[in-house]
Amino acid sequence: MKVAVRTEPGSRAVLEIEVPEDVVARAMDRAYAALVRQVNVPGFRRGKAPRAILERHVGTEAIREEALRRLIPEQYSEAVTQSGISPIASPSVDIQEAEDGKGLRLTATVDVYPEVTVPDYRTLHVDREAHPVTDEDVDRAFDDLRARQGRLVTVAEPAQRGDFVLLTIVAAPAGLERMQAGKELLVEVGGGLLPAEVEAALEGARAGEERTVPVASGAGDVSVRVTDVRRKELPPLDDEFARKVSDQTTLAALRDGVRAQISREREERELSALQDRVVDAVLAQTTMELPESLVEHEIEHVLEDVSGRLQSRGMTLEAYLRSVNKDEAAFRAEVRPRAERRVRVRVLLEAVTEREGLTVSEEEMADEVKKLAAELQQDVPNVEKWLDEGGRRDGMRAGLLRRKAVDTLVEAVADAAPAPRADEPAAEPAAATPPASE
């Protein structure tokens, strides 16, 4: 076999494969041997019909098709091994007779794993950002806690923004959501449940009053009757409050716990944002030409993710697209940038993994399995069994490697500024695009 390889834009390889005549002849012999055992030829027991008789019965082209069905995968696989390319999809194959009329010439076009040129990321720098927890942050958290523990009490005063009004819809034009005549609603003034004109009209209203207001759509007037005005009464901030909302016995201890929780959550968000900025900074200096098949495959994954989330809310992707007046083609175009970034990040991290020689030990895998079992509240043996199904264990190992690669980049790019070369001034921090989830 002779193989010539050339590359094309879009991480595509073209293999020119010359198949010798004797190899084609052996493939035809194997095709005959296979078909003669499958086809009933009148006058002969199955498997005993001579080749010439079989050819007249099924046609020479049928034997040739069977030969090519077996020959092409074998020759393509051998050519891939010989050329050293890394295909990532099934090839398209064009079949021609050899120029001398003997043998075949196969032209296989296939997307290959992209070549990646990763920069020396230790010369890049991205600043860490830290936002310490302030007293105001803790105060806002306590405001939320108090609001969740508050209770509504009837007041004789006019309704203010933030109060809750119990009302009955007296009249409303057709087509307004939640505004059917006779319906009783508990509405927060300024909460956005009703049209803005209606909620504005509720400010200053007292129990027993009826208010009518035209809506901006011009569809007509809305009339409501106020039954009750209620205001949220908040509990006092004291030790009893702390015991009610937590396992702490004092308000001071609760405040310390809330501060610690805010700090942990903020550190997690800041680390995630830092990882995104670091990856984006390295990606900006990395060259790779993504094959279309990789991007399309990732778009399918994005659509599956979106579809799964919609199904959990009882909606299909088709229904969602109708609700936002989009077709699938427009939606695929919309998610393409997200899919492309996910592919670029994955390819980059695989390159970093190879460059750094990163591996995952069995101890690390065991620890990860234990963590997963704890999250799922399952026994470790059950999780082990689940992971062994459908290649999930390989997926877990790949995920751990990607995390290690990200940690490696953060340590290299974010922990220390690069030393400037002798012939140039110190570099500015690498620009980073807004963080986005992979």
C-alpha positions as CSV (number, residue, x, y, z in Angstrom):
1,M,0.0,0.0,0.0
2,K,1.2,3.5,-0.8
3,V,-0.2,6.4,1.2
4,A,0.2,10.1,0.5
5,V,-1.1,12.7,3.0
6,R,-2.0,16.3,2.6
7,T,-3.7,18.7,4.9
8,E,-6.5,21.1,4.2
9,P,-7.9,24.1,6.1
10,G,-10.2,23.2,9.0
11,S,-8.0,20.5,10.5
12,R,-8.7,18.1,7.7
13,A,-6.5,15.5,6.2
14,V,-6.7,13.9,2.8
15,L,-5.3,10.4,2.3
16,E,-4.4,9.2,-1.2
17,I,-4.4,5.4,-0.8
18,E,-3.1,3.1,-3.6
19,V,-4.5,-0.4,-3.2
20,P,-2.5,-3.0,-5.2
21,E,-4.3,-5.3,-7.6
22,D,-3.6,-8.4,-5.6
23,V,-5.1,-6.9,-2.5
24,V,-8.3,-6.1,-4.5
25,A,-8.3,-9.7,-5.9
26,R,-8.1,-11.2,-2.4
27,A,-10.9,-8.9,-1.3
28,M,-13.1,-10.2,-4.2
29,D,-12.3,-13.7,-3.2
30,R,-13.4,-13.1,0.4
31,A,-16.5,-11.4,-0.9
32,Y,-17.4,-14.4,-3.0
33,A,-16.7,-16.8,-0.1
34,A,-19.1,-14.7,2.1
35,L,-21.9,-14.3,-0.4
36,V,-21.9,-17.9,-1.5
37,R,-22.7,-18.9,2.0
38,Q,-25.6,-16.4,2.2
39,V,-27.3,-16.6,-1.2
40,N,-29.5,-19.5,-2.3
41,V,-28.5,-20.4,-5.9
42,P,-31.0,-22.7,-7.6
43,G,-29.5,-26.2,-8.3
44,F,-26.7,-25.8,-5.7
45,R,-26.5,-26.3,-2.0
46,R,-25.8,-23.1,-0.1
47,G,-22.0,-22.4,-0.2
48,K,-21.4,-24.7,-3.2
49,A,-22.2,-22.6,-6.2
50,P,-19.2,-21.9,-8.4
51,R,-18.1,-18.2,-8.6
52,A,-19.1,-17.8,-12.2
53,I,-22.6,-19.1,-11.4
54,L,-22.9,-16.8,-8.4
55,E,-21.8,-13.8,-10.4
56,R,-24.5,-14.5,-13.0
57,H,-27.1,-15.0,-10.2
58,V,-26.3,-11.9,-8.1
59,G,-24.3,-9.8,-10.5
60,T,-20.6,-9.0,-10.5
61,E,-21.4,-5.6,-9.0
62,A,-22.9,-7.2,-5.9
63,I,-19.6,-9.1,-5.3
64,R,-17.6,-5.9,-5.8
65,E,-19.8,-4.0,-3.4
66,E,-19.3,-6.7,-0.8
67,A,-15.5,-6.6,-1.4
68,L,-15.4,-2.8,-1.1
69,R,-17.5,-3.0,2.1
70,R,-14.7,-5.1,3.7
71,L,-11.7,-3.6,1.9
72,I,-12.2,0.1,2.5
73,P,-12.3,0.0,6.3
74,E,-9.2,-2.3,6.3
75,Q,-7.2,-0.1,3.9
76,Y,-8.3,3.1,5.6
77,S,-7.3,1.8,9.0
78,E,-3.9,0.7,7.8
79,A,-3.4,4.1,6.0
80,V,-4.2,5.9,9.2
81,T,-1.7,3.9,11.2
82,Q,0.9,4.4,8.4
83,S,0.4,8.1,8.2
84,G,0.1,8.8,11.9
85,I,-2.9,11.1,11.7
86,S,-5.5,11.3,14.5
87,P,-9.0,11.1,12.9
88,I,-11.9,12.4,15.0
89,A,-14.8,11.5,12.7
90,S,-15.7,9.0,10.0
91,P,-14.1,9.7,6.6
92,S,-15.7,10.3,3.3
93,V,-14.1,8.0,0.7
94,D,-14.0,8.5,-3.1
95,I,-13.2,5.3,-5.1
96,Q,-11.4,5.3,-8.4
97,E,-9.6,2.8,-10.6
98,A,-5.9,3.1,-10.5
99,E,-4.2,5.0,-13.3
100,D,-2.8,1.8,-14.8
101,G,-6.2,0.1,-14.6
102,K,-4.9,-2.3,-11.9
103,G,-5.9,-1.9,-8.3
104,L,-7.8,0.9,-6.8
105,R,-7.1,4.5,-5.7
106,L,-9.0,5.6,-2.5
107,T,-9.2,9.2,-1.5
108,A,-10.2,9.5,2.1
109,T,-11.0,12.9,3.6
110,V,-11.4,13.1,7.3
111,D,-11.3,15.7,10.2
112,V,-8.3,15.2,12.4
113,Y,-7.5,16.4,15.9
114,P,-6.4,20.0,15.6
115,E,-2.7,20.9,15.9
116,V,-2.3,23.2,18.9
117,T,0.4,25.8,19.6
118,V,0.3,26.7,23.3
119,P,2.3,29.7,24.4
120,D,4.8,29.7,27.3
121,Y,2.0,30.5,29.8
122,R,4.5,31.2,32.5
123,T,5.3,34.5,30.8
124,L,1.6,35.5,31.1
125,H,0.0,37.1,34.2
126,V,-3.5,37.6,35.3
127,D,-4.1,39.5,38.6
128,R,-6.1,37.8,41.3
129,E,-9.0,39.7,42.6
130,A,-10.1,39.6,46.2
131,H,-13.2,41.3,47.7
132,P,-13.2,40.9,51.5
133,V,-16.5,40.5,53.2
134,T,-17.6,43.8,54.7
135,D,-20.1,44.6,57.5
136,E,-22.5,45.9,54.8
137,D,-22.4,42.4,53.2
138,V,-23.3,40.8,56.5
139,D,-26.0,43.4,57.1
140,R,-27.6,42.6,53.7
141,A,-27.5,38.9,54.5
142,F,-29.3,39.6,57.8
143,D,-31.9,41.7,56.0
144,D,-32.6,38.7,53.8
145,L,-32.8,36.4,56.9
146,R,-35.2,38.8,58.7
147,A,-37.4,39.2,55.5
148,R,-37.8,35.4,55.3
149,Q,-38.8,35.2,58.9
150,G,-41.1,38.3,58.7
151,R,-44.9,38.0,58.9
152,L,-47.6,40.1,57.2
153,V,-49.8,42.2,59.5
154,T,-52.8,44.4,58.5
155,V,-52.2,48.1,58.8
156,A,-54.6,51.0,58.7
157,E,-52.2,53.2,56.8
158,P,-52.2,53.8,53.0
159,A,-50.2,51.2,51.0
160,Q,-46.6,52.0,50.4
161,R,-44.0,50.6,48.0
162,G,-43.0,47.2,49.5
163,D,-46.4,46.6,51.3
164,F,-48.7,43.8,50.2
165,V,-52.2,44.5,49.0
166,L,-55.0,42.0,49.0
167,L,-57.2,43.0,46.1
168,T,-60.0,41.8,43.7
169,I,-59.9,42.4,40.0
170,V,-63.2,44.2,39.3
171,A,-62.7,44.6,35.5
172,A,-59.9,44.1,33.1
173,P,-59.5,43.9,29.3
174,A,-59.1,40.4,27.8
175,G,-55.6,39.1,27.3
176,L,-53.9,40.6,30.3
177,E,-52.1,37.9,32.3
178,R,-53.3,37.3,35.9
179,M,-56.0,40.0,35.4
180,Q,-59.2,38.0,35.1
181,A,-62.3,39.7,36.5
182,G,-63.3,38.3,40.0
183,K,-59.8,37.0,40.7
184,E,-58.3,37.7,44.2
185,L,-54.6,38.4,44.4
186,L,-52.1,39.3,47.1
187,V,-49.7,41.7,45.4
188,E,-46.5,43.3,46.6
189,V,-46.6,47.0,45.6
190,G,-43.7,47.5,43.2
191,G,-43.1,43.7,43.0
192,G,-43.7,43.5,39.3
193,L,-46.5,41.0,39.3
194,L,-49.1,43.3,37.7
195,P,-48.6,46.0,35.0
196,A,-46.6,48.9,36.2
197,E,-49.5,51.3,35.9
198,V,-51.7,49.2,38.1
199,E,-49.0,48.8,40.8
200,A,-48.3,52.5,40.7
201,A,-52.0,53.2,41.3
202,L,-52.0,51.0,44.4
203,E,-49.5,53.3,46.2
204,G,-51.6,55.3,48.7
205,A,-54.6,53.1,48.4
206,R,-56.5,52.1,51.6
207,A,-58.6,49.0,52.4
208,G,-62.1,49.4,50.8
209,E,-61.0,51.7,48.0
210,E,-61.4,51.0,44.3
211,R,-59.0,52.3,41.7
212,T,-59.2,52.3,37.9
213,V,-56.2,52.9,35.6
214,P,-55.7,52.7,31.9
215,V,-53.0,50.2,30.8
216,A,-50.2,51.3,28.4
217,S,-51.2,48.7,25.8
218,G,-54.3,50.8,25.1
219,A,-56.5,47.7,25.6
220,G,-58.7,49.3,28.2
221,D,-59.0,50.1,31.9
222,V,-58.2,47.9,34.8
223,S,-60.3,48.3,38.0
224,V,-59.3,46.8,41.3
225,R,-60.8,46.8,44.8
226,V,-58.4,46.8,47.7
227,T,-59.5,44.5,50.5
228,D,-56.6,44.7,52.9
229,V,-53.2,46.4,53.2
230,R,-50.5,44.4,54.9
231,R,-47.0,45.2,55.9
232,K,-44.2,42.8,56.7
233,E,-43.3,42.9,60.4
234,L,-39.7,41.9,60.9
235,P,-38.4,40.0,64.0
236,P,-35.9,41.8,66.2
237,L,-32.2,40.9,65.8
238,D,-31.4,39.2,69.1
239,D,-30.2,35.9,70.5
240,E,-33.7,34.4,70.2
241,F,-33.7,35.2,66.5
242,A,-30.3,33.5,66.1
243,R,-31.6,30.4,67.8
244,K,-34.7,30.4,65.6
245,V,-32.9,30.5,62.3
246,S,-29.8,28.5,63.1
247,D,-28.0,26.2,65.5
248,Q,-26.2,29.2,67.0
249,T,-27.2,30.4,70.5
250,T,-26.2,34.0,70.2
251,L,-26.6,36.7,67.6
252,A,-22.8,37.4,67.6
253,A,-22.1,33.7,66.8
254,L,-24.7,33.8,64.0
255,R,-23.1,36.9,62.6
256,D,-19.7,35.2,62.6
257,G,-21.2,32.2,60.9
258,V,-22.9,34.3,58.2
259,R,-19.7,36.2,57.6
260,A,-17.8,32.9,57.2
261,Q,-20.4,31.5,54.8
262,I,-20.4,34.6,52.6
263,S,-16.6,34.4,52.6
264,R,-16.6,30.8,51.5
265,E,-19.1,31.4,48.7
266,R,-17.3,34.5,47.5
267,E,-13.9,32.7,47.4
268,E,-15.5,30.0,45.3
269,R,-16.9,32.5,42.9
270,E,-13.7,34.4,42.7
271,L,-11.7,31.3,42.1
272,S,-14.1,30.2,39.3
273,A,-13.8,33.7,37.8
274,L,-10.0,33.6,38.1
275,Q,-9.9,30.2,36.4
276,D,-12.0,31.6,33.5
277,R,-9.7,34.7,33.1
278,V,-6.6,32.6,33.2
279,V,-7.9,30.1,30.6
280,D,-9.1,33.0,28.4
281,A,-5.7,34.7,28.7
282,V,-3.9,31.5,27.6
283,L,-6.4,30.9,24.9
284,A,-5.8,34.3,23.5
285,Q,-2.2,33.3,22.8
286,T,-3.0,29.8,21.6
287,T,-3.4,28.9,18.0
288,M,-5.6,26.0,16.9
289,E,-7.9,25.4,13.9
290,L,-11.0,23.6,15.0
291,P,-12.5,21.1,12.7
292,E,-16.2,21.7,12.0
293,S,-17.2,18.2,13.2
294,L,-15.8,18.9,16.7
295,V,-17.8,22.1,16.9
296,E,-21.0,20.5,15.6
297,H,-20.6,17.7,18.0
298,E,-20.3,20.1,20.9
299,I,-23.3,22.1,19.7
300,E,-25.3,18.8,19.9
301,H,-24.1,18.5,23.6
302,V,-25.2,22.1,24.3
303,L,-28.6,21.3,22.8
304,E,-28.9,18.2,24.9
305,D,-28.0,20.1,28.0
306,V,-30.6,22.8,27.2
307,S,-33.2,20.2,26.4
308,G,-32.6,18.3,29.6
309,R,-33.0,21.5,31.7
310,L,-36.2,22.3,29.8
311,Q,-37.6,18.8,30.3
312,S,-37.0,19.1,34.1
313,R,-39.4,22.1,33.9
314,G,-41.9,20.2,31.8
315,M,-41.1,21.9,28.5
316,T,-39.7,20.6,25.3
317,L,-37.0,22.3,23.3
318,E,-39.5,22.6,20.4
319,A,-42.0,24.4,22.6
320,Y,-39.4,26.7,24.0
321,L,-38.2,27.7,20.5
322,R,-41.8,28.4,19.5
323,S,-42.2,30.6,22.6
324,V,-39.2,32.7,21.8
325,N,-40.0,32.8,18.0
326,K,-36.9,31.0,16.9
327,D,-36.2,27.9,14.8
328,E,-33.5,25.3,15.5
329,A,-31.1,26.8,12.9
330,A,-31.2,30.2,14.6
331,F,-30.8,28.6,18.1
332,R,-27.8,26.5,16.9
333,A,-26.2,29.7,15.6
334,E,-26.8,31.4,18.9
335,V,-25.1,28.6,20.9
336,R,-22.2,28.2,18.5
337,P,-19.9,30.6,20.3
338,R,-20.5,28.8,23.6
339,A,-19.8,25.4,21.9
340,E,-16.6,26.7,20.2
341,R,-15.2,28.0,23.5
342,R,-15.9,24.7,25.2
343,V,-14.1,22.9,22.5
344,R,-11.2,25.3,22.6
345,V,-10.9,25.0,26.3
346,R,-11.0,21.2,26.2
347,V,-8.3,21.1,23.5
348,L,-6.1,23.6,25.4
349,L,-6.4,21.6,28.6
350,E,-5.5,18.4,26.9
351,A,-2.4,20.1,25.4
352,V,-1.4,21.4,28.9
353,T,-2.0,17.9,30.3
354,E,0.4,16.4,27.7
355,R,3.0,19.1,28.1
356,E,3.0,18.9,31.9
357,G,2.8,15.1,32.0
358,L,-0.3,15.2,34.3
359,T,-1.8,12.0,35.5
360,V,-4.5,10.8,37.9
361,S,-3.5,8.2,40.4
362,E,-5.8,5.4,41.6
363,E,-5.8,7.0,45.1
364,E,-7.1,10.3,43.5
365,M,-9.8,8.3,41.7
366,A,-10.8,6.6,44.8
367,D,-11.1,9.9,46.7
368,E,-13.2,11.3,43.9
369,V,-15.5,8.3,44.0
370,K,-16.0,8.8,47.7
371,K,-16.8,12.4,47.2
372,L,-19.4,11.6,44.5
373,A,-20.9,8.9,46.7
374,A,-21.3,11.4,49.6
375,E,-22.9,13.9,47.2
376,L,-25.3,11.3,45.9
377,Q,-25.9,9.8,49.3
378,Q,-25.1,6.4,47.9
379,D,-22.8,3.5,49.0
380,V,-19.4,3.6,47.3
381,P,-19.9,0.1,45.8
382,N,-23.1,1.3,44.1
383,V,-21.3,4.3,42.7
384,E,-18.4,2.2,41.5
385,K,-20.8,-0.1,39.6
386,W,-22.5,3.0,38.1
387,L,-19.2,4.4,37.0
388,D,-18.2,1.2,35.3
389,E,-21.3,1.5,33.0
390,G,-21.1,3.5,29.8
391,G,-17.5,4.7,30.2
392,R,-18.3,7.0,33.1
393,R,-15.1,6.2,34.9
394,D,-13.1,7.4,31.9
395,G,-15.2,10.6,32.0
396,M,-14.4,11.1,35.7
397,R,-10.7,10.6,35.0
398,A,-10.8,13.1,32.1
399,G,-12.6,15.6,34.3
400,L,-9.9,15.2,37.0
401,L,-7.2,15.8,34.4
402,R,-8.9,18.9,33.2
403,R,-9.1,20.3,36.7
404,K,-5.4,19.5,37.2
405,A,-4.6,21.3,34.0
406,V,-6.6,24.4,35.1
407,D,-4.9,24.4,38.5
408,T,-1.5,24.2,36.7
409,L,-2.4,27.2,34.6
410,V,-3.7,29.2,37.5
411,E,-0.5,28.5,39.5
412,A,1.6,29.5,36.5
413,V,-0.3,32.5,35.4
414,A,-1.9,34.0,38.4
415,D,0.5,33.3,41.3
416,A,3.5,35.4,40.2
417,A,4.1,38.1,37.6
418,P,6.5,37.1,34.9
419,A,10.1,38.5,35.0
420,P,10.6,40.9,32.0
421,R,13.2,40.0,29.5
422,A,16.3,42.1,29.4
423,D,15.4,43.6,26.1
424,E,11.9,44.7,26.9
425,P,9.9,46.4,29.6
426,A,7.7,44.5,32.0
427,A,4.6,43.2,30.3
428,E,1.2,44.5,31.1
429,P,-1.2,41.9,32.6
430,A,-2.7,39.8,29.9
431,A,-6.1,41.0,28.8
432,A,-8.9,38.6,29.6
433,T,-12.4,38.3,28.2
434,P,-15.4,38.3,30.5
435,P,-15.6,34.9,32.3
436,A,-17.9,32.3,30.8
437,S,-18.6,28.8,31.9
438,E,-17.1,26.0,29.9
